[in-house]
Amino acid sequence: MATETPPPAKHPASLPSTEEFTEVQQSAEFGELRRAHRSFAFPLTIAFIAWYLLYVLLSNYAGDFMGTKVVGTINVALVLGLAQFLTTFLIAWWYARHAAAKLDPKAEAIKSRMEGGA
């Protein structure tokens, strides 16, 4: 049985103006938050895409290498394919730790200031 959650109460008087959003977006504090996110996310994204493309290229052009048996019927292709899943989960875990330690406190400070709490 699904219940519908009512929409959050709107408080028009407490919403920041467009000018306030623009001011925060141009602030050094917001720039630092954006840099902290980008300096983590962009290099990691590029590295993962390169790792994925390497796997695809090896699968297409290095069949003998990918077919090399590692243990029993398990070959290099299977090991590298499973490593793709492992790296996906490791990156997600690493990003969650990074966000909790570096991004969330900065974002919360900006948010509380925007909401008038600071």
N, C-alpha and C positions, 0 to 999 in steps of 0.2 A: 504494500500500500504506500503510494508516494504522496507526500504532502508538499505543497508549494510553499516555499519560503517567501515571505513578503519582501518587497524591495527595501533597501536600507532607507532610513529616514533622511530626507534631504534638508539641509540647513542652509538656505541660500545666503544668509548673512555671513556664514563662516567660510564660504568658498572664496579662495583667493581670486583676485582679478587677473585678467590677461597680462597686465603690466607686471604684477607680482610674479607670475610664472616666468615671464621673459627675464625679469631681473634675476631670479634664482638660476635660470638656465645659463645666464651670462656670468654668474658668480664664480669665483675661484674654487669654492667648495664643491660646486657641481662639476666643474671641470676636472677636479681631482678625482671625484667619483667616477666620471666617465673614463678618465685615463686608467684608473685602477681596474675597471672592467675590461677595457680594450686591451691593455697590456697583458692580461691573462687570457682572454677569450680568443683574440685574433691569432696569436702564435700557436696556441693549442689547436685551433680549428685548422690552420694551414698544415700543421704537423700531422693531424689525423687524416686529412684528405690526402696528403702525400703518402701516408702509410697505406691507406685504402687503395689508392691508385697503383702503388707498388704491388699489392696483392693481386689486383686485377691484371696488371701487365705480366706478372709472373705466371698467372694462371693461363694467360693467352699465349705467351711466347716462350715460356720455360717449362713446358710440359714434363720433360724428363726430370728436371729438378723437383718440381712440385709432386711428381709421382714417386719420389724416393721414399722408401719405407723407413719409418722411424722406429716403431715397435710393432711387431705383428702386422696387422693390416692397416695400421695408422700411418698415413704418409704426411709429408711436409705440408701439402695443401690443407689437410684437415687441421693440423696444428696451427697454421697461420690463420685459417678461417675462424677457429675458436679463439685465437688471440685477438681477432677483431672485436668479438663480443667482450672479451676481458678488458681490452683497452677502452671500449665504450663505457663500461661500468666504472672503471678506474677514473676516467676523465670526469664523469658525472659526480663521483664521490669527491674528487679533488676540487672541482668547481664549487660544490656545496660547502666544503670547508673554507675555501677562499672567500666565498660570498659571506658566510657567517662571520668570518674574522675581519674582513676588510671592507666589504661593500655594504652590508646591512647596517652597521653602526653609522656610517656616513649618510646612507639613505634615510635612516630613521631620524637623524639630526635635522636633515633638510625637511623631512616630512613634518616633524613636530614644530619646526619654525614656521612652516607654511600654514599649519593648522592653528597657529597662535599659541602653542604650548611652550615656546621658548623665546 
